[in-house]
Amino acid sequence: MPEEKIVTINLRREFKKTPVWRRQMVFCKLVKKELKDEKIKISQKMNEKIWAIKTPKIRVKVIKDDKSTRAELVE
């Protein structure tokens, strides 16, 4: 059975340190650190939210299966 978890991730500190074109990599790194999993899939809405925000604080619904981990935007 998949494990679901809702996590609030504050990306501001990490986004200040890295260039704009690395936002998705930073987000994946933080989710990997949170769930201790290597394979992460990001939904299209989540990707658009990551690239659109100025003050990044995101609520994420993380679904962990046997094979991979998915990150979706909480609405």
C-alpha positions in Angstrom: 0.0 0.0 0.0 1.4 3.4 -0.9 2.5 5.7 1.9 1.2 9.2 1.7 2.6 12.2 3.5 1.9 16.0 3.3 5.0 18.0 3.7 5.5 21.8 3.7 8.9 22.6 2.1 10.4 26.1 2.5 12.6 26.6 -0.6 13.6 30.2 0.0 17.0 29.5 1.7 17.9 26.9 -1.0 16.7 29.1 -3.9 18.9 32.0 -2.7 22.0 29.9 -2.9 21.4 28.4 -6.4 20.9 29.8 -9.9 17.4 30.0 -11.3 17.9 27.2 -13.8 18.6 24.7 -11.0 15.3 25.0 -9.1 13.9 21.6 -10.0 17.1 19.9 -8.9 17.1 21.7 -5.6 13.4 20.7 -5.0 14.2 17.0 -5.8 17.2 17.0 -3.5 15.0 18.3 -0.6 12.3 15.7 -1.2 14.9 13.0 -1.4 16.3 14.1 1.9 12.8 14.2 3.5 11.8 10.7 2.3 15.2 9.0 1.9 14.3 7.7 -1.6 16.3 8.0 -4.9 13.6 8.0 -7.6 11.3 11.0 -7.6 8.6 11.9 -10.1 7.2 15.5 -10.1 3.7 16.2 -11.4 3.4 18.8 -14.1 1.4 21.2 -11.9 4.2 20.9 -9.2 6.9 21.7 -11.8 5.0 24.8 -13.0 4.6 26.0 -9.3 8.3 25.5 -8.7 9.2 27.7 -11.6 6.5 30.4 -11.0 7.0 31.3 -7.4 8.8 34.2 -5.9 8.6 33.4 -2.2 8.7 29.7 -2.2 6.8 27.8 0.5 5.0 24.8 -1.0 2.7 22.2 0.5 3.5 18.9 -1.2 1.6 15.6 -1.1 4.3 12.9 -1.4 3.2 9.4 -2.4 5.8 6.6 -1.9 5.3 3.4 -3.8 7.4 0.3 -4.0 9.1 1.5 -7.2 9.2 5.3 -6.9 8.1 8.4 -5.2 5.7 11.0 -6.6 5.3 14.6 -5.6 2.0 16.4 -6.2 0.7 19.8 -5.3 -1.8 20.0 -2.4 -4.8 22.0 -3.4 
